[in-house]
Amino acid sequence: MATPAITVEALPAGYGDCLLISCPVGRRTWRLLIDTGPDECLPTLVDRLKAIPLTAQGRRRIDLAVISHIDHDHIGGAARLFADASLKLEFGDIWFNAPSRPVSRGVREGVGLAAVLGTAARGLPWNLAFGGRDGVTGPELFVEIPRKRGEPRITLLSPTRQRLDELYRVWARELPKVKVPAEAEPLATPRSGLDVEALAHRVTPEDRAPANGSSIAFVLEHRGASALLTADAFPSVLQRALAALAASRRQPLPWTPDLIKLSHHGSRANTTTKLLETVQAHHALVSTNGAIFGHPDQEGIARVIAGGAPGCEVWFNFRTPRTEVWASESLQARYAYVARFPAAAGAITTVHLSAKA
């Protein structure tokens, strides 16, 4: 098997996100870490990072770490990870958006992480790609990130300045909101007549949570393969940015990345019909065990299989009653998709994206 251009590992990070992405660059491996999941999942991430070979300098190299936004299911283990000297981690850059001035009452984990990154003695880089300022898009709606020769191409799609400023205005009260358990809707099953078309076309509100709207989201491209890494970004922001990017490159829509990590764990408020008209990916990745908020929503997955790319492979990093309904052989045959699940409980879900000429 040829070496993949991009390898995406979705760690079993509970109800959150934790992705480790690898790309071959010359004789070495370029690595990207996106989020840490909630704090209870940190040991799993630590074990995985310990498997990264040491460099000649005795360090484990992460070229880029992205903490997408301040929700606990994305940031929970970040401060402890960056403060853990025993891991011998070396970072090329760390992307994380936080207010530049101290606030009287801050979000505990967001402010705590900002304090860790802001301690010069630790030698941690912080938003170097953005000149030490907030990582946001501008009037063009996307930002091409400078890169070294041979390294992956990254194009920032979210957040906009407006969305990040909306978060800063409510910075002090966002984290407690995301820890409030939400009651999941009762599950239907294929055997009781799951109506995929009705679910896909159901009108549902779009996400309006300020923290989600502040998510750092981007396209990663390497050797002809590409992945759309969305965190919990707003679908409308992604749509506009991708349309602008396509126009600038003089390529038609829909955008066709090899993989999309479904925003907000497959929420119906983020996996919208309009977004899927703009993005047609062969692989759709869902990262959640369904705890707390009951994701993925049935409407979100129904939209992927009814309106997504033909033959789409839908990857779940947990097999739960909420994801098991999509394993139905009759549904897979009817809608020409493939449901993928971890090889075993607690296993890392790995998607390999091949290079293209």
FENZIGI-V639219 format. One record per backbone hydrogen bond with DSSP energy under -0.5 kcal/mol. CO is the residue of the C=O (numbers start at 1). NH is the residue of the N-H. Records with the same first field share a line. If there is no record, write none. Layout:
BEGIN
CO=NH ; NH
END
This chain:
BEGIN
4=24
6=353
7=9 ; 22
8=10 ; 351
9=11 ; 20
10=349
11=13
12=14
13=16 ; 38
14=289
17=37
18=11
19=34
20=9
21=32
22=7
23=30
25=28
28=25 ; 30
30=23
31=63 ; 64
32=21 ; 34
33=35 ; 66
34=19
37=77
38=41
39=42
41=44 ; 45
42=46
43=47
44=48
45=49
46=50
47=51
48=51
49=52
55=58
59=55 ; 61
60=90
61=63
62=92
64=33
65=67 ; 95
66=35 ; 68
68=216
71=74 ; 75
72=76
73=17
74=36
75=78 ; 79
77=81
78=82
79=83
80=84
81=84
83=85
84=87
85=88
88=60
90=62
93=65
94=96 ; 127
95=67
96=98
107=111
108=112
109=113
110=114
111=115
112=116
113=117
114=118
116=119
118=120
119=122 ; 124
120=123
127=130 ; 132
128=131
130=133
134=136
137=161
138=141
143=145 ; 156
148=151
153=221
154=145 ; 156
155=219
156=143
158=217
159=137
160=164
161=165
162=166
163=167
164=168
165=169
166=170
167=170
168=171
170=173 ; 174
171=174
173=177
174=177 ; 178
175=178 ; 179
176=179
177=180
179=181
182=184
189=192
190=193
194=196
195=199
196=200
197=201
199=202
202=204
209=213
210=214
211=214
212=215
215=217
217=157 ; 158
218=229
219=155
220=227
221=153
222=225
223=356
225=222
226=258 ; 259
227=220 ; 229
228=230 ; 261
229=218
230=233
231=264
234=238
235=239
236=240
237=241
238=242
239=243
240=244
241=245
242=246
243=247
244=248
245=249
246=251
247=250
255=280
257=282
258=283
259=228
260=262 ; 285
261=230
262=265
263=266 ; 267
264=267
266=297
267=270 ; 271
269=207
270=272
272=276
273=277
274=278
275=278 ; 279
278=255
281=309
282=313
283=260
284=315
285=262 ; 287
286=288 ; 317
290=294
291=293
292=182
297=301
298=302
299=303
300=304
301=305
302=306
303=307
304=308
309=312
312=314 ; 338
313=284 ; 315
314=316 ; 340
315=286
318=320
320=323 ; 324
321=325
323=326
324=327
325=328
328=332
329=333
330=334
331=335
332=336 ; 337
336=311
338=314 ; 340
340=316
344=347
348=350
349=10
351=8
352=354
353=5 ; 6
END
